[in-house]
Amino acid sequence: MAAGPGGLAGTTRLERAFREEWGAVVATLARRLGDLQAAEDAAAEAFAAASVTWARDGVPPNPGGWLTVTAWRKAVDAHRAAGPRSTSVDPQVLGSVTADARTAPDIAETDMTETLGDDRLGLIFACCHPALAEDVRVALTLRFVAGLTTREIAAAFVVPEATLAQRLVRAKRKIRESGIRFTVPAPERLAERLQSVRAVVYLVFNEGFASSSGSSLIRGDMCDEAIWLGRLLHRLMPGDAETAGLLALMLLHESRRAARLAADGRPIPLAEQDRSAWNSALIAEGTAVLDEALVLRSPGTYQLQAAIAALHAAAGSFEATDWPQIALLYRALARVDPSPVVEVNRAVAVGMADGPLAGLAVLAPVLASGALAEYGPLHAAHGFLLEKAGDSERARGAWMRATETLDNAAVRDELLRRYVEPRTENPGRGVENGGSAP
Amino acid sequence: MKYALLIYSQLNADEYGAVLDATRQADDDDGPWVQYTRAARDAGVLVAAEQLTHDDTATSLRHQGGDRMITDGPFMETKEHLLGFYLFDVDDLDTALDWAKRMPTHPGQTIEVRAALAGLPWQRALAD
């Protein structure tokens, strides 16, 4: 594997800077070569050269420029050594590469650093292209945009490293051979393609926030990666409201990380979380980013979800939360992006705002449709509302159903402990959305 | 880059025959496929296009241990049949996908978009 910078656990500032530089070099080379494999190889060689040269001569004044130009020359060398026919890169492109490096080696540096923002965006759009399978988009983005190693990504998604490496090889070949470009899509395609990019980032975040495959509820490293990607995307596309909304949403969820788990790993319901343990800096940042987004007057699902999270963050207690406003926001969300999952969350909000019977009325059609029969949070919400309505017997059945359908072991065990095994003494507290980011 | 837009359909031979009869009888000079083909030609991106007979009339030649066996039928019996293709010369996959999206649709139709390789030795013979 090529220079795989950065340890996942406890990423230091230096590692992060190193990975960022690596990502920038790969982005610039990929865009010019049209080939991720060639870009990765050249970047690896440039970083290897840096470790020798910088140790001997000191770090150059513009390390990024040095690395990019060195990688560029390595790519040209690789092309020359391999001969024109054996190359995987479009011969036309490399023809211009060779001419460029020969005639104007000094122009290259300014040229390349000037287009860096576009290069990085182009790489993100290529990695998240809808012609690639969703899990492949996630793996490519973590590898080439966030700069994680194949081993780290394989560990995070609990797949064998060889399997993941194979997927990446195939994906790189597909990008090259099928003509997926490392460019920002044309305006008429931008909205659709951006949606795919945001979805990939949010998938990474949810993988960290409520792992469906791991045994621990929060794998924070993936949350860090997703927020880093979200910040990068927001920085590159500051005028896109939903991109800002996504970043705000992730920051606001992340602000509760420390309060979501007890010392022994048990999940703590939103109602019982120690709100003083919420990260006020993240709340302030998330709220500010959301305000920026709302000013752009281009509403969407991420902004609505972020607004809901912001209302939770602003509330002094579970009871003092602005539930009527949250119920309204869920209604708006259901209009933009109708789904039974949204209805479940809306039912809880309505239950808090207008009483449990009103909430149960919202939930009734979802229960009747059977669409979410295997969705644990539905039954948890049902149990919560029944309990609140004073119907403990039926509530207990709903909790039982919830434990049967939740696939997150930590949340399931907590539900069992609270509601099913002993008779509950403290009704009216739902485990927060069964562990998924709402 | 050249892209083949391969049109697969779930029509069986009888259904396909009926569709073809109807198409011939209508003799429509401004139907959706005519419009589509005209638009592609006018955009200067259309290299070739063909519509095929149903694959139940296919003949396959199989190589087995040095023999060439002629068999009656397609390479593989499948529910979806390759019934035609457009060959486009466009800049990238996104543009090829745009043309695939614009194509008239039938229920059960799938368009497979495949890029063509370039610069292979045999292709020089085409230019001779």
HADDOCK unambig.tbl for C-alpha pairs under 7 A between the chains (distance, minus, plus):
assign (segid A and resid 177 and name CA) (segid B and resid 115 and name CA) 6.89 0.50 0.50
assign (segid A and resid 178 and name CA) (segid B and resid 93 and name CA) 6.23 0.50 0.50
assign (segid A and resid 178 and name CA) (segid B and resid 114 and name CA) 6.95 0.50 0.50
assign (segid A and resid 178 and name CA) (segid B and resid 115 and name CA) 5.24 0.50 0.50
assign (segid A and resid 179 and name CA) (segid B and resid 92 and name CA) 4.96 0.50 0.50
assign (segid A and resid 179 and name CA) (segid B and resid 93 and name CA) 5.04 0.50 0.50
assign (segid A and resid 180 and name CA) (segid B and resid 92 and name CA) 6.32 0.50 0.50
assign (segid A and resid 180 and name CA) (segid B and resid 93 and name CA) 5.50 0.50 0.50
assign (segid A and resid 181 and name CA) (segid B and resid 92 and name CA) 6.82 0.50 0.50
